[in-house]
Structure formats: C-alpha cells, structure tokens
Amino acid sequence: MGGSIARLPSLVVVVVVVVVVVVIVVPPPPCSSSPFLSGSEFSRADFPPDFVFGAGTSAYQVEGAADEDGKGPSIWDTFTHEGKMNDGSTADVTADSYHHYKEDVKFMSEIGLEGYRFSISWARLLPNGRGAINQKGVEYYNNLIDELVKHGIQPHATLYHLDLPQVLQDEYGGWLSPKIIDDFLAYANICFQEFGDRISHWTTLNEPNIFTLGSYDQGILPPNRCSYPFGLRKCTSGNSTVEPYIAMHNIVLAHASVVELYRTKYQATQKGFIGYSTLLLAFHYLLCVLQVHFLFRLLILIHLTINGRVLNPLLFGDYPENMKKIARSKIPSFTESQSKQLKGSIDFLGINHYSSLYASDNPKTDQTGVNNFYGDMSASLLGCPYMLSLLYLGGRLLRWKEIHPLVPDSLPIDSAGLESFLLCLKSKYGNLPIYIHENGLLSISILGALLSAIRNGSNARGYFVWSFLDVFEILTGFQVRYGLYYVDFDDENRRR
C-alpha cells in the first residue's frame, strides 16, 4: 500500500483526526440532599401507615376487547391498525384484562397491593365520543371497581390515558380544538355519576406534557401529526411549531373544567380527591467541548418548559414567564376567569418517573426562525447536538441518539434524581400531596430515595409500579416487559 502511494503523481496527504470529546455530567443543584437507604435498611413499616403501594395499567394497553360490547375505535386503534408501531403490533387483545379482571384482582390481593391505578376508556363508555352511553362499558368498569373494593384495594381511576375516541379526532381535530373541553367535561360527568361513589382518587389526564410532543411535534404517537423537518415519523399533516402549544392549552383548560365540576357537584358527598398525572423529569447538564455557558440557566429553562408548562398553570394560573418569552405568539393566553379556574386545580400531583435526562446547550436551534418545541428551548436532550456518543453510566452502556422517543428500559435508574425532584417540588411548588403514579424501573434504591424524601418532608403518599401486568407499551409494543406478572402473549388465553 505504501509503495502505491509513493508512485502517485501528486502527494495526497490523508489526515485522520481522532477527536476526543470530553463529556461532563453535572447534576442539577439539589434543593436538599441526603444519602438514601439501601433495601436492608427499611421495610413497609418505615413508610407512613396510610402510604399506598400499588401498581398500574391503562385501558388501551391492558384491556383488549377492542371491538367488543359496543366499544368505539380510539386514535390508538387507528394508529396501530395502520401499522405504525415498529413491531407492527396492536392492542386488540393485549393482556385481555377485559375478560380476566377477576383473576387479575385476585393476583393483586395475593401479592398485597393496596391500590390499583387504571384508566377508563372514553371510547368504551361513549363510542361516539358523546351522546348515548354504552351500558356494557359501564357494566365492565362497575364490575372491576366492585372487585377491587371487595379485595380491599383502593381504585385510582384516570379519565384519559391517550385513547381519544377517533370520531372526535375526525370531527374537529381532538385536542387541537376548544370544542373538546365540553365533550371531555360531559364524559367526566358520566364517570363521576357512575363510579365516583367508590373511587378514592381521580386523575384527569396522564402525561399530557409528553404526549402533546409525541403526538403533535414528533408524530410518534397518535394522531401522528408533525411537520418537516421536526417529525420522527412520516406524517401526512400537522404543524410541529405550534400544535404542541395549542393542544396543551386546551388540555389544561379541560382539566380545570373537570376539577371545578367535581369539586362543586361531587366531592362533598363522594369524598374523593382529584389530580393530574405528569411525566416529570430531572435534568443533568451534559457539558460538551466549548459548551460551558448558561449552565444552570439552561437547566431552569428546560425544567420550566417541559415540567413547568403543566405545573405552573395548575398551581399558579399561568405559564412560566420564561416559557411565554421563548414561545412568544405560539402560546395562547389565559383569560382572567380561566386563570382563576386553573389556579390550585389539583388536590394531588401524580408523577411518572422513569429516569432523568441529560441536556446540552444548542444555540443553533433558535437561529433558524422556525422552531419546534425543542428548538424553542435552545437545547438538545440526551446528548450533544448531532452527535452519537457512548457513555457508561450507572453500570449500563447507553447509546445516546439525537432523538426523543424515549425507550425507558434503555435509560439508567436515577434514584438521586427522584429524591432531588421530590424535594424541589416541596420547596418550590408548595408541599402538595404527591403520588408516584408510574415507575417502570423498580429498584430498591428508588424506594430508598422515596423514603428518604419523605423523611426530609416530602408529602409523597403513594407509589405505583408500572405495570401490574405485561402490557402493550406505547413506544415499543410487546418488545419490552415491565409487568409484575408475566403474560404469555402467544397463548390464546393470555396465561398469566
């Protein structure tokens, strides 16, 4: 090879440059810190007596019976039937809990679960999104709730877990239209009437801060809306620059209307609580070469845009000022009456925690003139911009990609991040009651961090592992399992 190069008429010098990228992970400044406990240092008795240990699922992911007993199609049915899951799967049958609920509740009781978090399928209860009630749907949820109560298990019900009736999406664009507020209110009213006498805790919506991005920015979740160049899946329609903000605005207004209804009409007699569930993320700063400026400013900005766009309206009646500044005209404003209705519109906050994310400054994103939600933050999540890197963290080898459809099983367990976030919520948002509604990376260190946070003043009142059974996972179909109970999806009877 060397001789061939020497005979070339001109000298060609090939320089191979090996670039060493220095990566520093900087944890967010904790509101308080203390070493959390190992599994040998605590037991159930160390938690408050009224603390609830449970597990969760959601209707579309666990029930099956997709077209049985009068159920209407949801946007998830449409999405999966169009072959948009990477593994080509649907949840038409999934774990078939619709037919196995008695067996499932028996298993819950046998392992000592104190609470079960499930969701109600809007399309099963109201096949047309509004109007005539499907009595078979009412019967199913009454039977499930009665079975839970009979076994001494607290029913924690979620009104909306990503499964909008397809008819409302077709009619007016679902969450992109303010028309959905009245329809969601009417649906919630039926749920309160039919089931509220036995439901201890209601959650209005699950993870809207995340599904609005997956559904309307990246297009990886139904209704599969996005626009070039921001989408991560092929979309036939959408606008990634504004739709995530519009959908979120209608969602928080729908939430506030439902809470007002429950508090004025039902809460005094039914004596339940109503809240909201969100995926909350702690952020660590990923310091790449030359990215040393605005470190903590960036962390605060990301927190306010991803977490604060939910928390601030529900607790303070408006979006964070930083968020309004970066989103400018994209983000709708609240009227005075809407702000009043929103403020304090949760009895408790549900937190879904899987891991923490790593952020790096990305000033290029705010110079194009047209940004999506992530571009508005001037930040990159999970890694340095346009870089594929490997990091060994927490005993696991991760492949970081410049993408955002997170697969939770590929993320490291961050117990310290959970404890830090719980204490930050305590100090910055008032010590409202907290339930860990989902944690799909169960470990002793997570429970130790939770107990440590409680001992340091966090008002955490419950922990629900995701999930009770193996279910259809919204990002991976049946490729990933989190269940306390294994489900044989190849077995016709879905043997547990």
N, C-alpha and C positions, 0 to 999 in steps of 0.2 A: 504493500500500500504506500509506504514512504517513497519508493522509487518512482511510482506513478506520479506522485505529486511533484517530485523534482523535475520531471520532464514537461510539466505544463508550461506553455509559452509565457504566461504571466503568473506572478505569485499570488496565490489566493490564500489568505490567512483566515482560518476559521477559528473564531474565539468562542469557547464555551464558557459561559459565565454561570457560576453556581451562586445563586442568591440565597443567602441565609436570612430568613425572615424571623425577626425577634418578636415573639408574642408574649405579652404580659397580661395576665388576668388580674384585674383589680376588682375586688368585691365592693359592693355598694356600702357606703358608710352606714353601719347598723344603728338603729335607734337605741338599742341596748344589746348587750351580748352576755352570754354565759354558756359554759360548756354543757351540751345536752347529754342526756343519760344513755347508757347502754342498756340492752334488754335485761341484764341481770340485776339492774338497779331499780326496777319499777314493776308494778303489776296493775291489774284493773283497779284494785283498791286505792291506788295512788291518785286516780282521777276522781273528780267530783262525783258524788252519788248519782246526780241527775245527768251526767255526761252520757251521750248516746253513741254507742258503737254500732255501726250498721254497714250496709252495702247498697249499691245502686245499679240501676239499669235504665233504659228508656224504651218507650213504646215501640218505635220502629226497629230498634236494634235487637229486641228480645222477643216480641210477641209472635211474629209470624202472622198467619191467617190474613194475608194481605188483601184478599178479596172475598173474605168470608163474612157472613152475617151482616151484610149491608154496609161494610166499610167502604168509603170512597178512596180514590187514589190521592196520595200526597206527592209533594215535589220530589221526595226521595224515591218513591215508586217510579216516577217518570225518569229520574236521573239514572237509576240503576238499570231499568229496562232498556235504556238507550245504550247500555254497555260502557258507561263512563267510569266504572271502577277499574282500577288497574288489574285486579284479578278476575274481572268480568262477573262478579258475584252480585246477587240481590239479597234482600232480607225477606223474601216472600214467605219463607218458612223459618229461617234462622234458628233460634233455640226453641221455638214453638211454645213459648210460655203461655200463650193464649189457651192452649189445651192442657198445659201441665202446671197451672198455677198452684193447685193444691199440693202437689208433690214438691214444688219449689218452696212454698211457705213452710212445709214440714221440714225441709232441709235447713231453712233459715233458723227455725226453732231449735233444731238439733245442735247447731253449732253456736247457739247463744246470741244470735243477732238481736239487738234491741230496737233497731229501726230499719226500715226499707224505703229507699228513695226510688220512686218510679215516675213515669210520666204518663199523662193521658193523651191519647191520640185524638186530636181535633177532628181528623177525617173519619175516625171510627164513630165518634159521637155525633158529628154533623157532617154527613157525607157530601153535602153541597156547601159546606163552609158556614152556612146559616140556615135558618128555617127549621124544617122538620127534624126532630131528634130521632136518632136510631136507637130504639129501645134495647136491641141486642147489645149495643155498645154500653149502654147504661147498666144493663144486667151484668156484663163481664166485670166492669170496674167495681160495682157493688159487691160482687162475689169475692173479688180479690181483696178488697178492703176489709170485708167481714172476716175473711180467713186470717188476715194479718192481726186484726183486733182479737180474734179468738185465741191466737197464739201469743198474745201479749206483746206484739211487735208494733211500734209506732209507724203509722203510714205518713210518709213525707211525699207529697204529690207535686209534680211540676206540670204546669199548664202547657208549656210549649218547649219542646226539645227538637227543634229544627224541622219538624214534619208538617209544614203548612199544607192545607188542602189545595190540591192542584187547581181546582176551579177558581179559587181566589187569586192565584198567580195568573191564570189566563184572563180573568175578568178585568183586573185593574193593576196588575204588577205586584201584588202581595205587599211586602213591607216597604216598597217604594212609594206607596200611595197612603195619604192620611185616611183614606176610607177604611183601612184595616183596623183603625182604632176602635170604631164602633162594633165591627164584627168580632174582634178579639174580646171586647167587653161583654158582648152578648154570650159568647161561648163560655167565658169565665163565670158569668152569672149562672148558667146552667150547671156548671161543675160545683159551684158553691151550694146551689139548691139541692143537687142530687147526692153529693158526697161530703159536704162540709161538716156535717154533724160528727163525723168520725176522723177527719183529717186534722192532725195536730199542727202541721206546718205546710203551708202553701209556698211554692216558688213560681213566680210568674213566667220567667224565661230563663233558659240555660245558655250561657256563654255568648250573648249577642255581641260582645266586644270582639269576639274572634270569628263567629260565623258570618258577621257582616263583611269581614275581609275575605274569608274563603268563598263566600257566595257572590260578592259584588265587586271585588277587586281582583282576585286571582282566578276565580272561576272554577275552583277545585271542588266546591260544594254546590248543591242545588240552590237556586235555579240556574247555576252555571252562566253567570254574567261577568263579563270583563271586556277590556278593550286593549288593543295593541299599543305599546309593547309590554304591557304590565301583566297580562294573563299568563298563568302557568298551565292552562289547559285551553284547547280550542273553544272559543265562544262565538256564537252567531250574533250576539247583541250584548249591549252593556256599555257602561262608561266608568272605568276604574277610578277616574279622578274625582268624581262627585258622588256616585251612588252609595259607597260605604257610609258617607256622612248623612245622606238623606234617609237611608234605611235605619241607621242608629237613632236618628232624631224621632222617627215615627215609633220606634220600639220603646224608647224611654217614655214617650207620651202615652203609649198604650199601657205600659206598666203602671204609670201613675194613675190612670183612669181606673184600672182594675183594683189597685190598692184602695183608692177612695171608695169604690163600691163596697169592697169587703169590710172596710172599717166602719162605714156608715150603716150598712144593712145586715151584716152577718157576724162580725167579730164579737159583739157583746154576748150573743146567745151561743155561738159555736165555740168561742173561747180558744180559737186557734191563732196562729201567727202567720204573717205573710212577708216574704222577702224576695230576693233576686239572686241569681247564681251567675258568677262570672269567672272566667279563667284569669287568675291574677298571676303575674309573672314578676319575679325579682330579676334585676338586670345587673350583670357584671360587665365591666368595661374591658373590651379587648383592645389592647394598645399595640397597634402595628407601627412599623417604621414611619416616623415623621407624623404620626397621628397622636400628638401629645396635648393638643389644645382642647379646651372646653370639656374636660373630662366629666366633672360632676354636673356641669350644665347639661350635657348630653343625657346623662342618666336621668336627671329630673325631667327633661323634656320627653324622653321616651316613656317614662312612668306616667306622666300626665296625659299623653296622647293615647296610650294603649289601655292603661288602667283607669286613669282619671276621667276619661270621657264617659265612663259608666258611673264611677263613684261620685264625682262632683255634682252632676245633675240630681242624683237621688238624695244626696245629703245636703247640698248647698243650693240647689235650684238652678244651676247654670254650668256651662262647660268651663274648664280651666282657662284662664286668661291667655296662657301660653299657647294653648291649642287654638283658641279663636284667632290669635295673631298669625299662626302659621297657616291655618286653613283659610283664613280671610273669608271671601264671599261664598266659599263652598259650603260652609256650615250654617244651617238655618238658625235663626234666633228664637228664643222663647218669649212669649208674651208675658206680661206681669202675672196674669192668672195661671198660666202654665207653670211658671217658675214657682209660684206659691204651692201649686198642686204637687210638684215634683219634690220640693224640699222636705226631707225627712220621710220619704215614702218607702221606707223599709223597716220592718221590725227586726230583721236579722239579715246578715250578708252571707251568702253561700260562696265558698271559694273552691274552685277546681285547681288543684296544684299537681303538676307532674314534674316540673324541673324549672330551672332558671335559664334565661337566655344570655347570650354574650353579644355585646354591641360594639360597633366601631363607628367613628365619625366618617361620614361620607358627604362632604360638602358639594360634590359634583351633582348630587341629585336635586339640589334646589336651584340650579342654574339653567335648566332646560326650558323653563317657562311652563311646562305641563308635567305635573307630578301626580302620582297616586298617593295613597295614604302613607306608605313607607317613605316615598320621596319627600313628602311634606315634613317628615321628621329629620331629614338630612342625616340619616343614619342607616347603617347596614346591620342586620341581625344575624347571628350565628357565625359571622366570620368577617374578615377584611374584604373590602369591595373587590369583586371579580376574581376572587382567589379561592383555590381549592387547597385546603390545608388539613393536616392531621395533627391532632392533639391528644395526648394521653392524659386523661383527667379522671380522677376518682376510680382508678383501676380499670377504666374502659377505653378502648380505642375508638374514637369517633371520626367519622368522615364528615367534615363541615362543608356544606354547599351553600352557594348564594341563592338559596330558595327558602320558602317559608312554609310549605305544607309539612308541618312537623309530624314525625312518627314518634310518639312518646317513648317507645321501647328503645329508641336509639339515643336517648338523652340520659345524662347522668343524674343520679339521685342527689338532690341538693337539700339536705336536711337543714343546714345552716341558713339557706335562703328562705325556707319556710318560716323558721323561727324569727328571723330578722323581719320578714314581711308582716307577720302577726303583730310584732311589737311596734312596727311602724304604723300599722292600722290603728293600734291603740293610741299612739301619741298624736297622730296627725288627723285622724278622722273620727275621734271620739271612740269610746270603748264599747261599740255596739256588739251585740251577740254575733258570734261567728260559727259557722258550721263548715267543716271541710267536706264539701259535697262529692268531690271526686279526688282520689289519689290512686293512680294506676301503677305506681312504683312502690308498692308496700315494702317497708323495711322497718326493722326495729329502730333504726336511727331516726326515721320520720316520727314515730310515736314518741321517742325520747325528746325530740325537738319540740313536739307539740306540748308535752307535759312541762318541759322547761319554760315554754312561753306562757303557759297557764300560771305557773308558779311566779312568773315575773309580771303578772297582772293582765294577761290577755283574757278576753271574755269568750274564749273558744268553748263551745258547748256540745260539739259532736264531731264524729269522724266517720265518714262513709267511704269504704274502699270501692274502687271501680275495678271489677264489676262482680256482682254476685255470681253470675254465670258467664261462661264464654259467650260472647255475643258478636253480632256483625259490627265491626269497628268502622267509623265513618271515613277514615283515611286509608284503611288497609283491608277492608272486607273481612275475610276469615284468615288472613295471613298472620295475625297477631292475636294472642290469647291473654286475657287478664283475669279470667274468672276464678273465684274461689272454688267453683265446681266446674270440672271439665265437661264439655258437651261433645258428643260424637256426632259431628255434622254429616257423616257418611251413613249414619244409622237412620232408617226411616222414622223411627220413633224418637229420635234425638235423645238417646240414652245419656243420662247424667252420670 
